[in-house]
Amino acid sequence: MKVLVTDPIADAGLDRLREAGHEVETAYDVEGDALLSAVADANGLIVRSGTDVSEEVFEAASELVIVGRAGIGVDNIDIDAATEHGVIVANAPEGNVRAAAEHTVAMAFAAARSIPQAHVRLKGGEWAKGDYLGTEVNGKTLGVVGLGRVGQEVAKKLDSLGMDLVAYDPYISEDRAAQLGAELVSLDDCLARADFLTVHTPLTPETENLISDEELAELEDGYLVNCARGGVVDEAALAEAVEDGVLAGAAVDVFADEPVSEDNPLLSVDDVVVTPHLGASTSAAQENVATSTADQVVAAFAEEPVVNALNAPSIDESAFPRVEPYIGLAETAGKIATQLLDQRIESIEVHYEGDIAEEDVELVTASAQKGVFQPLEWQVNAVNAPQIAEDRGVEVTESKTRQTDDFQSLVRVTVRSDDDEISVEGTLFAGDDPRIVRIDDYRVDAIPHGHMLVARNEDAPGVIGFIGTVLGDHQVNIAGMFNARETIGGEALSVYTLDEQVSDEAKQALESDERIIGVQYIELNGTGE
């Protein structure tokens, strides 16, 4: 097989491919027609962030089996086009975990001891010993926002240096946090108790500017370290907080816009340590991602499982057509359930009834987990969702029964916290038309749509009209709705499928009415709707 490598990777990865008997061709910095020509006879393509793997590339590469991304992010790869052309896309998410964690620890020390500032002044001829009084980490409290792979590694390292650990992560179990020596708390408590705060969360619409003016005020006199993703911390707010003395200092390796512009406010504040996205820049990390990517290319050529495949179903080819329609349905049910629960998830149960219970549903169960964890990781997929559940201490169970009362097949996803649970059931009409048919004990008939609103309200005259009026006043068009109730005059549940997002102002207007028990806006775009 021929492997084309269009961005530089460590020699260890190239050697691994050659040792497996494959031809390796390097063509760095090719683009446009030159890239299309180079990839025309390639069986494998390895890239980093410098190569745009567009639909045009897949159309030109008729022999392509796999695209390997030597790193985490795959924004430069058109995964939908890859799937359409039958090409596996795989990345290397684990190779730089240790490097990123070590850089985070180094940045914390650099900020606490003013190492870069003192270095510059001494190099300039100043003996400024009396100007710097550092902070020890021993006996201090470390707050971790996002207790994923890197966050856990940072917690382990700084725990061993005598720090107390508190963590905010809505999606990790208390048992798993306890195993790491961390106490799970709210974001407000995490900020209030932390002397050092380190951020390890992906950049999503929910986490953009997660740490801004109010949050930084809670971290008074502390230090903030961000080596995760630019945009999670409000850069202007952070610069102002450090300059005004609200924070003792900060250390930042990632920025909302990279390369960073000269007028970025963080660059002009003396007590902010900055580095140019060096978290993964170690020889070991680069070798790890290179060899991991090469191993996955070799596995794909051998028709073996590709561990970090982002779009490859692990199911018998003959069974896939029978299972495929339920993949998106389970993912959607998981996404709805986790947003309705809106609490830390301790367990997930996926239950199958009817014909689907006779199939190999491992991929469907993984897809349900993908839906549950979608807000958590920027690269959640049906392949890595089970591992994410294991890493976060979330128990996942699967059950089946051939008996079903109302439908030929039914999928139910239940998510549980310590003291609450939500179940969402779905089925398929006419073979492949998805429907949500039950939420908890309420029978509904909702078509999964990009935008949904679930309202719990008193079963009283005028409530549905009130909800419709409020949505209309906020320019939200209702595409469909279904109302269910426990008893006449009791509690009711209404599901609305909408053409637009529901603003916070619209939610507040709805919840201001005493007949409304609660409303939850659910976003399904891009998550299996």
NUKE-417859 format. One record per residue (C-alpha): residue number from 1; residue in three letters; x, y, z. Coordinates in nm, 3 decimals. Each point is the difference from the previous one (the first is absolute). Layout:
REM residues N
(NUM 'ala' (X Y Z))
...
***
This chain:
REM residues 529
(1 'met' (0.000 0.000 0.000))
(2 'lys' (0.109 0.357 -0.064))
(3 'val' (-0.019 0.257 0.280))
(4 'leu' (0.024 0.371 -0.080))
(5 'val' (0.118 0.224 0.285))
(6 'thr' (-0.068 0.368 -0.067))
(7 'asp' (0.097 0.153 0.337))
(8 'pro' (0.319 -0.076 0.194))
(9 'ile' (-0.027 -0.274 0.265))
(10 'ala' (0.265 -0.170 0.213))
(11 'asp' (0.223 -0.249 -0.181))
(12 'ala' (-0.120 -0.275 0.234))
(13 'gly' (-0.339 0.010 -0.169))
(14 'leu' (0.150 -0.022 -0.348))
(15 'asp' (0.223 -0.288 0.110))
(16 'arg' (-0.302 -0.185 0.141))
(17 'leu' (-0.173 0.015 -0.340))
(18 'arg' (0.308 -0.116 -0.189))
(19 'glu' (0.060 -0.285 0.243))
(20 'ala' (-0.353 -0.121 -0.074))
(21 'gly' (0.094 -0.020 -0.368))
(22 'his' (-0.171 0.314 -0.130))
(23 'glu' (0.134 0.264 -0.234))
(24 'val' (0.030 0.348 0.154))
(25 'glu' (0.006 0.319 -0.205))
(26 'thr' (0.047 0.341 0.165))
(27 'ala' (-0.132 0.311 -0.176))
(28 'tyr' (0.000 0.283 0.251))
(29 'asp' (-0.179 0.328 -0.063))
(30 'val' (-0.185 -0.122 -0.310))
(31 'glu' (-0.341 0.152 -0.066))
(32 'gly' (-0.247 0.058 -0.281))
(33 'asp' (0.056 -0.198 -0.318))
(34 'ala' (0.335 -0.128 0.128))
(35 'leu' (-0.173 -0.164 0.296))
(36 'leu' (-0.269 -0.154 -0.222))
(37 'ser' (0.268 -0.142 -0.226))
(38 'ala' (0.210 -0.134 0.289))
(39 'val' (-0.293 -0.176 0.169))
(40 'ala' (-0.145 -0.154 -0.317))
(41 'asp' (0.163 -0.343 0.050))
(42 'ala' (0.041 0.008 0.380))
(43 'asn' (-0.156 -0.267 0.222))
(44 'gly' (0.067 0.192 0.320))
(45 'leu' (0.038 0.370 0.080))
(46 'ile' (0.161 0.136 0.316))
(47 'val' (-0.041 0.367 0.084))
(48 'arg' (0.021 0.244 0.284))
(49 'ser' (-0.174 0.338 0.000))
(50 'gly' (0.176 0.138 -0.306))
(51 'thr' (-0.186 -0.202 -0.266))
(52 'asp' (-0.362 0.068 -0.093))
(53 'val' (-0.154 -0.339 -0.075))
(54 'ser' (-0.312 0.114 -0.184))
(55 'glu' (-0.265 -0.183 -0.197))
(56 'glu' (0.204 0.081 -0.311))
(57 'val' (0.289 -0.197 0.145))
(58 'phe' (-0.218 -0.305 0.063))
(59 'glu' (-0.138 0.021 -0.354))
(60 'ala' (0.354 0.002 -0.137))
(61 'ala' (0.119 -0.289 0.220))
(62 'ser' (-0.194 -0.300 -0.125))
(63 'glu' (0.238 -0.249 0.171))
(64 'leu' (-0.003 0.168 0.342))
(65 'val' (-0.076 -0.227 0.298))
(66 'ile' (0.082 0.220 0.299))
(67 'val' (0.093 0.355 0.098))
(68 'gly' (0.207 0.013 0.317))
(69 'arg' (0.023 0.325 0.196))
(70 'ala' (0.321 0.012 0.204))
(71 'gly' (-0.164 0.187 0.287))
(72 'ile' (-0.346 0.064 0.141))
(73 'gly' (-0.181 0.263 -0.207))
(74 'val' (-0.159 -0.101 -0.330))
(75 'asp' (-0.153 0.334 -0.097))
(76 'asn' (0.206 -0.009 -0.319))
(77 'ile' (-0.153 -0.332 -0.112))
(78 'asp' (-0.345 -0.027 -0.159))
(79 'ile' (-0.118 -0.306 0.193))
(80 'asp' (-0.339 -0.008 -0.173))
(81 'ala' (0.173 -0.015 -0.338))
(82 'ala' (0.235 -0.269 0.131))
(83 'thr' (-0.295 -0.210 0.112))
(84 'glu' (-0.176 0.047 -0.330))
(85 'his' (0.312 -0.124 -0.181))
(86 'gly' (0.049 -0.291 0.241))
(87 'val' (0.321 0.141 0.151))
(88 'ile' (0.081 -0.047 0.368))
(89 'val' (0.108 0.310 0.193))
(90 'ala' (0.205 -0.060 0.315))
(91 'asn' (0.183 0.229 0.238))
(92 'ala' (0.249 -0.039 0.287))
(93 'pro' (-0.164 0.149 0.312))
(94 'glu' (0.216 -0.165 0.264))
(95 'gly' (0.352 0.072 -0.124))
(96 'asn' (0.038 0.345 0.152))
(97 'val' (-0.189 -0.041 0.331))
(98 'arg' (0.315 -0.027 0.211))
(99 'ala' (0.170 0.287 -0.182))
(100 'ala' (-0.301 0.229 0.044))
(101 'ala' (-0.026 -0.088 0.369))
(102 'glu' (0.368 0.065 0.063))
(103 'his' (-0.018 0.335 -0.178))
(104 'thr' (-0.298 0.095 0.216))
(105 'val' (0.198 -0.076 0.316))
(106 'ala' (0.298 0.195 -0.133))
(107 'met' (-0.221 0.298 -0.079))
(108 'ala' (-0.148 -0.007 0.350))
(109 'phe' (0.348 0.016 0.152))
(110 'ala' (0.110 0.268 -0.246))
(111 'ala' (-0.293 0.220 0.102))
(112 'ala' (0.035 -0.069 0.373))
(113 'arg' (0.374 0.076 0.009))
(114 'ser' (0.016 0.271 -0.273))
(115 'ile' (0.270 -0.203 -0.174))
(116 'pro' (-0.023 0.158 -0.349))
(117 'gln' (-0.016 0.355 0.136))
(118 'ala' (0.301 -0.050 0.227))
(119 'his' (0.190 -0.168 -0.284))
(120 'val' (-0.052 0.293 -0.235))
(121 'arg' (0.108 0.257 0.258))
(122 'leu' (0.312 -0.193 0.101))
(123 'lys' (0.096 -0.044 -0.366))
(124 'gly' (-0.038 0.376 -0.029))
(125 'gly' (0.247 0.060 0.281))
(126 'glu' (-0.241 0.050 0.292))
(127 'trp' (0.034 -0.189 0.329))
(128 'ala' (-0.368 0.036 0.092))
(129 'lys' (-0.001 -0.251 0.285))
(130 'gly' (-0.209 0.221 0.227))
(131 'asp' (-0.274 0.054 -0.261))
(132 'tyr' (-0.126 -0.356 -0.010))
(133 'leu' (-0.166 -0.187 0.286))
(134 'gly' (-0.132 -0.328 -0.130))
(135 'thr' (-0.282 -0.231 0.105))
(136 'glu' (0.054 -0.365 0.100))
(137 'val' (-0.245 -0.261 -0.125))
(138 'asn' (0.033 -0.225 0.304))
(139 'gly' (-0.309 0.027 0.219))
(140 'lys' (-0.188 0.205 -0.260))
(141 'thr' (-0.323 -0.100 -0.174))
(142 'leu' (-0.002 -0.089 -0.368))
(143 'gly' (-0.327 0.047 -0.185))
(144 'val' (-0.038 -0.207 -0.317))
(145 'val' (-0.267 0.099 -0.252))
(146 'gly' (-0.047 -0.308 -0.219))
(147 'leu' (0.123 -0.328 0.145))
(148 'gly' (0.067 -0.176 -0.330))
(149 'arg' (0.319 -0.172 -0.109))
(150 'val' (0.232 0.300 0.033))
(151 'gly' (-0.181 0.138 0.305))
(152 'gln' (0.039 -0.332 0.179))
(153 'glu' (0.371 -0.015 -0.079))
(154 'val' (0.053 0.355 0.130))
(155 'ala' (-0.197 -0.084 0.314))
(156 'lys' (0.218 -0.304 0.067))
(157 'lys' (0.323 0.195 -0.042))
(158 'leu' (-0.095 0.296 0.219))
(159 'asp' (-0.169 -0.220 0.262))
(160 'ser' (0.337 -0.169 0.049))
(161 'leu' (0.150 0.344 0.072))
(162 'gly' (-0.228 0.056 0.297))
(163 'met' (-0.292 0.183 -0.155))
(164 'asp' (-0.363 -0.052 0.099))
(165 'leu' (-0.225 -0.071 -0.299))
(166 'val' (-0.347 0.127 -0.086))
(167 'ala' (-0.152 -0.048 -0.343))
(168 'tyr' (-0.293 0.114 -0.209))
(169 'asp' (-0.116 -0.247 -0.263))
(170 'pro' (-0.373 -0.068 -0.054))
(171 'tyr' (0.071 -0.326 -0.178))
(172 'ile' (0.231 -0.193 0.228))
(173 'ser' (-0.110 -0.219 0.289))
(174 'glu' (0.082 0.077 0.362))
(175 'asp' (0.162 -0.343 0.036))
(176 'arg' (0.242 0.068 -0.286))
(177 'ala' (0.084 0.344 0.138))
(178 'ala' (0.058 -0.151 0.343))
(179 'gln' (0.241 -0.252 -0.151))
(180 'leu' (0.204 0.297 -0.118))
(181 'gly' (-0.015 0.164 0.341))
(182 'ala' (-0.231 0.279 -0.121))
(183 'glu' (-0.322 0.134 0.148))
(184 'leu' (-0.270 0.074 -0.257))
(185 'val' (-0.153 0.343 0.050))
(186 'ser' (-0.195 0.262 -0.195))
(187 'leu' (0.185 0.244 -0.226))
(188 'asp' (-0.062 0.282 0.249))
(189 'asp' (0.141 -0.207 0.288))
(190 'cys' (0.295 -0.110 -0.210))
(191 'leu' (0.088 0.363 -0.075))
(192 'ala' (-0.057 0.119 0.354))
(193 'arg' (0.216 -0.271 0.159))
(194 'ala' (0.284 -0.018 -0.254))
(195 'asp' (0.337 0.167 0.046))
(196 'phe' (0.097 -0.129 -0.345))
(197 'leu' (-0.257 -0.071 -0.273))
(198 'thr' (0.086 -0.209 -0.304))
(199 'val' (-0.239 -0.032 -0.295))
(200 'his' (-0.031 -0.324 -0.199))
(201 'thr' (-0.323 0.016 -0.197))
(202 'pro' (-0.062 0.003 -0.374))
(203 'leu' (-0.121 0.314 -0.172))
(204 'thr' (-0.371 -0.040 -0.073))
(205 'pro' (-0.287 0.250 -0.014))
(206 'glu' (-0.066 -0.088 0.366))
(207 'thr' (0.359 0.056 0.116))
(208 'glu' (0.088 0.310 -0.203))
(209 'asn' (0.097 0.273 0.251))
(210 'leu' (-0.090 -0.241 0.280))
(211 'ile' (0.247 0.191 0.216))
(212 'ser' (-0.069 0.374 -0.026))
(213 'asp' (-0.031 0.306 0.229))
(214 'glu' (-0.229 -0.148 0.267))
(215 'glu' (0.186 -0.330 0.016))
(216 'leu' (0.340 0.171 0.022))
(217 'ala' (-0.127 0.213 0.290))
(218 'glu' (-0.080 -0.325 0.185))
(219 'leu' (0.365 -0.107 -0.050))
(220 'glu' (0.123 0.305 0.189))
(221 'asp' (0.376 0.000 0.071))
(222 'gly' (0.041 -0.330 -0.182))
(223 'tyr' (0.178 -0.114 -0.314))
(224 'leu' (-0.163 -0.122 -0.323))
(225 'val' (0.165 -0.240 -0.246))
(226 'asn' (-0.147 -0.077 -0.343))
(227 'cys' (0.183 -0.254 -0.215))
(228 'ala' (-0.319 -0.154 -0.142))
(229 'arg' (-0.185 0.206 -0.261))
(230 'gly' (-0.002 0.368 -0.084))
(231 'gly' (-0.339 0.164 0.043))
(232 'val' (-0.099 -0.187 0.317))
(233 'val' (0.144 0.288 0.203))
(234 'asp' (-0.099 0.358 -0.090))
(235 'glu' (0.341 0.144 -0.089))
(236 'ala' (-0.090 0.367 0.048))
(237 'ala' (-0.159 -0.074 0.337))
(238 'leu' (0.302 -0.204 0.110))
(239 'ala' (0.245 0.273 -0.101))
(240 'glu' (-0.201 0.259 0.193))
(241 'ala' (-0.033 -0.222 0.308))
(242 'val' (0.376 -0.056 0.021))
(243 'glu' (0.089 0.361 -0.074))
(244 'asp' (-0.242 0.128 0.264))
(245 'gly' (0.131 -0.243 0.261))
(246 'val' (-0.317 -0.209 0.021))
(247 'leu' (0.218 -0.301 -0.088))
(248 'ala' (0.358 -0.054 0.109))
(249 'gly' (0.095 -0.122 -0.346))
(250 'ala' (-0.082 -0.221 -0.296))
(251 'ala' (0.164 -0.231 -0.252))
(252 'val' (-0.143 -0.052 -0.348))
(253 'asp' (0.113 -0.234 -0.278))
(254 'val' (-0.307 0.019 -0.227))
(255 'phe' (-0.187 0.289 -0.154))
(256 'ala' (-0.333 0.066 -0.167))
(257 'asp' (0.183 0.101 -0.319))
(258 'glu' (0.332 -0.156 -0.093))
(259 'pro' (0.262 0.112 -0.083))
(260 'val' (-0.073 0.260 0.264))
(261 'ser' (-0.020 0.363 -0.114))
(262 'glu' (0.234 0.265 0.136))
(263 'asp' (-0.290 0.192 0.158))
(264 'asn' (-0.125 -0.294 0.208))
(265 'pro' (-0.047 0.149 0.349))
(266 'leu' (0.170 -0.294 0.172))
(267 'leu' (0.333 0.085 -0.160))
(268 'ser' (0.029 0.336 0.174))
(269 'val' (-0.061 -0.116 0.360))
(270 'asp' (0.321 -0.074 0.194))
(271 'asp' (-0.149 -0.265 0.227))
(272 'val' (-0.141 -0.210 -0.285))
(273 'val' (0.237 -0.270 -0.126))
(274 'val' (-0.065 -0.092 -0.366))
(275 'thr' (0.130 -0.273 -0.230))
(276 'pro' (-0.090 -0.065 -0.368))
(277 'his' (-0.212 -0.319 0.033))
(278 'leu' (0.286 -0.222 0.113))
(279 'gly' (-0.205 -0.256 0.195))
(280 'ala' (0.070 -0.284 -0.242))
(281 'ser' (0.342 0.121 -0.109))
(282 'thr' (0.228 -0.269 0.138))
(283 'ser' (0.197 -0.256 -0.194))
(284 'ala' (-0.174 -0.282 0.188))
(285 'ala' (-0.347 0.136 -0.078))
(286 'gln' (0.082 0.046 -0.366))
(287 'glu' (0.138 -0.354 -0.018))
(288 'asn' (-0.307 -0.137 0.178))
(289 'val' (-0.251 0.161 -0.236))
(290 'ala' (0.207 -0.105 -0.302))
(291 'thr' (0.025 -0.365 0.100))
(292 'ser' (-0.364 -0.013 0.114))
(293 'thr' (-0.114 0.135 -0.335))
(294 'ala' (0.226 -0.238 -0.190))
(295 'asp' (-0.133 -0.298 0.199))
(296 'gln' (-0.356 0.091 -0.093))
(297 'val' (0.090 0.028 -0.368))
(298 'val' (0.163 -0.343 0.016))
(299 'ala' (-0.309 -0.142 0.173))
(300 'ala' (-0.232 0.145 -0.264))
(301 'phe' (0.206 -0.154 -0.279))
(302 'ala' (-0.022 -0.336 0.180))
(303 'glu' (-0.378 0.043 0.044))
(304 'glu' (0.044 -0.009 0.375))
(305 'pro' (-0.179 0.229 0.251))
(306 'val' (0.115 0.361 -0.015))
(307 'val' (0.008 0.108 0.364))
(308 'asn' (-0.058 0.373 -0.043))
(309 'ala' (-0.217 -0.010 -0.311))
(310 'leu' (-0.245 0.290 -0.006))
(311 'asn' (-0.238 -0.134 -0.261))
(312 'ala' (0.045 -0.376 -0.035))
(313 'pro' (-0.275 -0.236 0.127))
(314 'ser' (0.126 -0.305 0.188))
(315 'ile' (-0.272 -0.242 -0.106))
(316 'asp' (-0.044 -0.285 -0.243))
(317 'glu' (-0.065 0.141 -0.347))
(318 'ser' (-0.306 -0.218 -0.058))
(319 'ala' (-0.166 0.116 0.325))
(320 'phe' (0.076 0.368 -0.042))
(321 'pro' (-0.304 0.089 -0.221))
(322 'arg' (-0.236 -0.134 0.269))
(323 'val' (0.170 0.189 0.280))
(324 'glu' (0.097 0.322 -0.176))
(325 'pro' (-0.335 0.187 0.041))
(326 'tyr' (0.017 -0.046 0.378))
(327 'ile' (0.346 0.157 0.031))
(328 'gly' (-0.127 0.355 -0.047))
(329 'leu' (-0.314 -0.071 0.203))
(330 'ala' (0.199 -0.120 0.303))
(331 'glu' (0.239 0.294 -0.026))
(332 'thr' (-0.291 0.245 -0.010))
(333 'ala' (-0.169 -0.168 0.298))
(334 'gly' (0.325 0.025 0.194))
(335 'lys' (0.044 0.367 -0.087))
(336 'ile' (-0.357 0.081 0.107))
(337 'ala' (0.027 -0.199 0.323))
(338 'thr' (0.325 0.159 0.117))
(339 'gln' (-0.127 0.352 -0.066))
(340 'leu' (-0.327 -0.070 0.183))
(341 'leu' (0.185 -0.142 0.300))
(342 'asp' (0.250 0.290 0.005))
(343 'gln' (0.195 -0.156 0.288))
(344 'arg' (0.313 -0.203 0.055))
(345 'ile' (-0.055 -0.340 -0.162))
(346 'glu' (0.072 -0.307 0.208))
(347 'ser' (-0.138 -0.269 -0.231))
(348 'ile' (-0.146 -0.063 -0.345))
(349 'glu' (-0.238 -0.281 -0.089))
(350 'val' (-0.089 -0.088 -0.358))
(351 'his' (-0.294 -0.237 -0.036))
(352 'tyr' (-0.122 -0.171 -0.319))
(353 'glu' (-0.341 -0.154 -0.069))
(354 'gly' (-0.137 -0.189 -0.299))
(355 'asp' (0.186 -0.088 -0.319))
(356 'ile' (0.300 0.222 0.076))
(357 'ala' (0.066 -0.210 0.312))
(358 'glu' (0.104 -0.290 -0.224))
(359 'glu' (0.277 0.201 -0.166))
(360 'asp' (0.360 0.079 0.095))
(361 'val' (-0.063 0.342 0.154))
(362 'glu' (0.348 0.084 0.131))
(363 'leu' (0.034 0.286 -0.248))
(364 'val' (-0.350 0.128 0.087))
(365 'thr' (0.081 0.001 0.371))
(366 'ala' (0.324 0.184 -0.072))
(367 'ser' (-0.197 0.254 -0.205))
(368 'ala' (-0.236 0.056 0.294))
(369 'gln' (0.305 0.072 0.216))
(370 'lys' (0.128 0.237 -0.267))
(371 'gly' (-0.324 0.196 0.028))
(372 'val' (0.027 0.011 0.379))
(373 'phe' (0.361 0.122 -0.004))
(374 'gln' (-0.030 0.236 -0.297))
(375 'pro' (0.033 0.318 0.211))
(376 'leu' (0.304 -0.144 0.175))
(377 'glu' (0.269 -0.064 -0.262))
(378 'trp' (0.076 0.160 -0.332))
(379 'gln' (0.068 -0.338 -0.163))
(380 'val' (-0.267 -0.233 0.139))
(381 'asn' (-0.094 -0.282 -0.236))
(382 'ala' (-0.144 -0.348 0.012))
(383 'val' (0.350 -0.146 0.023))
(384 'asn' (0.133 0.201 0.297))
(385 'ala' (-0.326 0.063 0.193))
(386 'pro' (0.025 -0.328 0.199))
(387 'gln' (0.355 0.088 0.099))
(388 'ile' (-0.111 0.347 0.109))
(389 'ala' (-0.267 -0.162 0.219))
(390 'glu' (0.262 -0.228 0.157))
(391 'asp' (0.245 0.286 0.055))
(392 'arg' (-0.269 0.205 0.173))
(393 'gly' (-0.133 -0.281 0.214))
(394 'val' (-0.344 -0.005 -0.163))
(395 'glu' (-0.161 -0.342 0.018))
(396 'val' (-0.155 -0.113 -0.330))
(397 'thr' (-0.244 -0.290 -0.018))
(398 'glu' (-0.175 -0.156 -0.297))
(399 'ser' (-0.317 -0.209 0.019))
(400 'lys' (-0.231 -0.169 -0.249))
(401 'thr' (-0.343 -0.155 -0.018))
(402 'arg' (-0.167 -0.153 -0.303))
(403 'gln' (-0.343 0.102 0.133))
(404 'thr' (-0.145 0.342 -0.083))
(405 'asp' (-0.352 0.126 0.039))
(406 'asp' (-0.040 0.279 -0.252))
(407 'phe' (0.286 0.007 -0.251))
(408 'gln' (0.193 -0.237 -0.219))
(409 'ser' (0.323 0.130 0.157))
(410 'leu' (0.074 0.244 0.282))
(411 'val' (0.316 0.161 0.140))
(412 'arg' (-0.002 0.157 0.347))
(413 'val' (0.287 0.206 0.139))
(414 'thr' (-0.002 0.070 0.373))
(415 'val' (0.251 0.231 0.167))
(416 'arg' (0.030 0.015 0.379))
(417 'ser' (0.157 0.232 0.253))
(418 'asp' (0.023 -0.062 0.374))
(419 'asp' (-0.364 0.093 0.061))
(420 'asp' (-0.176 0.029 -0.335))
(421 'glu' (-0.041 -0.170 -0.336))
(422 'ile' (-0.145 0.069 -0.343))
(423 'ser' (-0.111 -0.254 -0.262))
(424 'val' (-0.052 0.074 -0.369))
(425 'glu' (-0.148 -0.263 -0.232))
(426 'gly' (0.013 0.000 -0.378))
(427 'thr' (-0.111 -0.213 -0.290))
(428 'leu' (-0.007 0.004 -0.379))
(429 'phe' (-0.314 0.051 -0.206))
(430 'ala' (-0.015 -0.134 -0.356))
(431 'gly' (0.346 -0.155 0.033))
(432 'asp' (0.220 0.306 0.047))
(433 'asp' (-0.217 0.289 0.125))
(434 'pro' (0.119 0.074 0.358))
(435 'arg' (-0.242 0.091 0.278))
(436 'ile' (0.036 0.075 0.369))
(437 'val' (-0.299 -0.184 0.148))
(438 'arg' (0.046 0.032 0.375))
(439 'ile' (0.175 0.229 0.248))
(440 'asp' (-0.011 -0.156 0.346))
(441 'asp' (-0.364 -0.100 0.048))
(442 'tyr' (-0.139 0.239 -0.262))
(443 'arg' (-0.103 -0.145 -0.336))
(444 'val' (0.094 0.240 -0.281))
(445 'asp' (0.048 -0.007 -0.377))
(446 'ala' (0.281 0.242 -0.077))
(447 'ile' (0.206 0.018 -0.317))
(448 'pro' (0.364 0.064 0.106))
(449 'his' (0.090 0.337 -0.138))
(450 'gly' (0.298 0.235 0.022))
(451 'his' (-0.170 0.206 0.272))
(452 'met' (-0.238 -0.128 0.266))
(453 'leu' (-0.168 0.136 0.310))
(454 'val' (-0.131 -0.226 0.276))
(455 'ala' (-0.236 0.168 0.247))
(456 'arg' (-0.142 -0.141 0.321))
(457 'asn' (-0.310 0.191 0.101))
(458 'glu' (-0.332 -0.015 0.180))
(459 'asp' (-0.277 -0.155 -0.209))
(460 'ala' (-0.207 0.319 -0.009))
(461 'pro' (-0.189 0.192 -0.271))
(462 'gly' (0.208 0.250 -0.194))
(463 'val' (0.346 -0.134 0.086))
(464 'ile' (0.080 -0.131 -0.348))
(465 'gly' (-0.128 0.325 -0.150))
(466 'phe' (0.220 0.195 0.239))
(467 'ile' (0.307 -0.200 -0.102))
(468 'gly' (-0.077 0.051 -0.368))
(469 'thr' (-0.047 0.374 0.052))
(470 'val' (0.331 0.039 0.184))
(471 'leu' (0.186 -0.192 -0.269))
(472 'gly' (-0.167 0.208 -0.270))
(473 'asp' (0.087 0.323 0.179))
(474 'his' (0.364 -0.111 -0.008))
(475 'gln' (-0.015 -0.090 -0.372))
(476 'val' (0.015 -0.376 0.058))
(477 'asn' (-0.212 -0.201 -0.245))
(478 'ile' (-0.158 -0.325 0.119))
(479 'ala' (0.043 -0.284 -0.249))
(480 'gly' (-0.197 -0.251 0.207))
(481 'met' (-0.116 -0.075 0.354))
(482 'phe' (-0.142 -0.277 0.216))
(483 'asn' (-0.159 0.023 0.343))
(484 'ala' (-0.034 -0.282 0.255))
(485 'arg' (-0.132 0.002 0.354))
(486 'glu' (-0.018 -0.221 0.308))
(487 'thr' (-0.359 0.078 0.094))
(488 'ile' (-0.251 0.274 -0.074))
(489 'gly' (0.118 0.306 0.185))
(490 'gly' (0.326 -0.167 0.100))
(491 'glu' (0.348 0.047 -0.142))
(492 'ala' (0.048 0.006 -0.377))
(493 'leu' (0.298 -0.022 -0.230))
(494 'ser' (0.016 0.176 -0.338))
(495 'val' (0.259 -0.060 -0.270))
(496 'tyr' (0.051 0.267 -0.265))
(497 'thr' (0.214 -0.038 -0.311))
(498 'leu' (0.120 0.342 -0.111))
(499 'asp' (0.165 0.172 -0.294))
(500 'glu' (0.217 0.228 0.213))
(501 'gln' (0.193 0.003 0.326))
(502 'val' (-0.173 0.104 0.320))
(503 'ser' (0.169 0.298 0.164))
(504 'asp' (0.058 0.035 0.373))
(505 'glu' (-0.247 0.289 -0.004))
(506 'ala' (-0.271 -0.225 -0.148))
(507 'lys' (0.069 -0.268 0.263))
(508 'gln' (-0.021 0.258 0.277))
(509 'ala' (-0.331 0.129 -0.138))
(510 'leu' (-0.140 -0.353 -0.002))
(511 'glu' (0.122 -0.085 0.348))
(512 'ser' (-0.141 0.324 0.142))
(513 'asp' (-0.350 -0.149 -0.028))
(514 'glu' (-0.093 -0.195 0.314))
(515 'arg' (-0.167 -0.269 -0.211))
(516 'ile' (0.335 -0.092 -0.157))
(517 'ile' (0.193 -0.248 0.214))
(518 'gly' (0.309 0.010 -0.219))
(519 'val' (0.121 0.024 -0.359))
(520 'gln' (0.308 -0.148 -0.166))
(521 'tyr' (0.136 0.102 -0.340))
(522 'ile' (0.167 -0.287 -0.184))
(523 'glu' (0.247 0.045 -0.284))
(524 'leu' (0.037 -0.297 -0.235))
(525 'asn' (0.181 0.152 -0.297))
(526 'gly' (0.284 -0.219 -0.115))
(527 'thr' (-0.067 -0.268 0.261))
(528 'gly' (-0.204 -0.257 -0.180))
(529 'glu' (-0.329 0.179 -0.065))
***
